[in-house]
Amino acid sequence: MSRVQRIVVASALLVIAVLGLVSVASQIGVTYYLPPDDSGFASTHVAVFAPAVVGTVVAALVVFVLVVLLIVVVRRAVPLGMWIAAAVVAIVALVTPFVVGMLDRPTF
């Protein structure tokens, strides 16, 4: 594989991981409304959804690993096993938002 192709593939894997990171990070805040009080206004509150925080950390680690891969790929060729591992961790970053999205949200 030529150097340009390696850089393009590594960049594509990195973009996939960044999309997963952004998607799971957007699930951190949970907005809920309390019933109206005597004044008739419902109060809005925001809570942190802990599984989304864990998913964000996992996706951020994957992004970091793929940035390191991109740096290594720019400098030299890497073995096939490293490409397979990079594809697997990119898939992990892409699946993480779906796993977090399937978890039950807290009820208030």
Summary of the structure (lengths in Angstrom):
residues: 108
radius of gyration: 19.3
end to end distance: 54.2
largest distance: 69.8
contacts: 290
relative contact order: 0.21
helix: 67%
strand: 9%
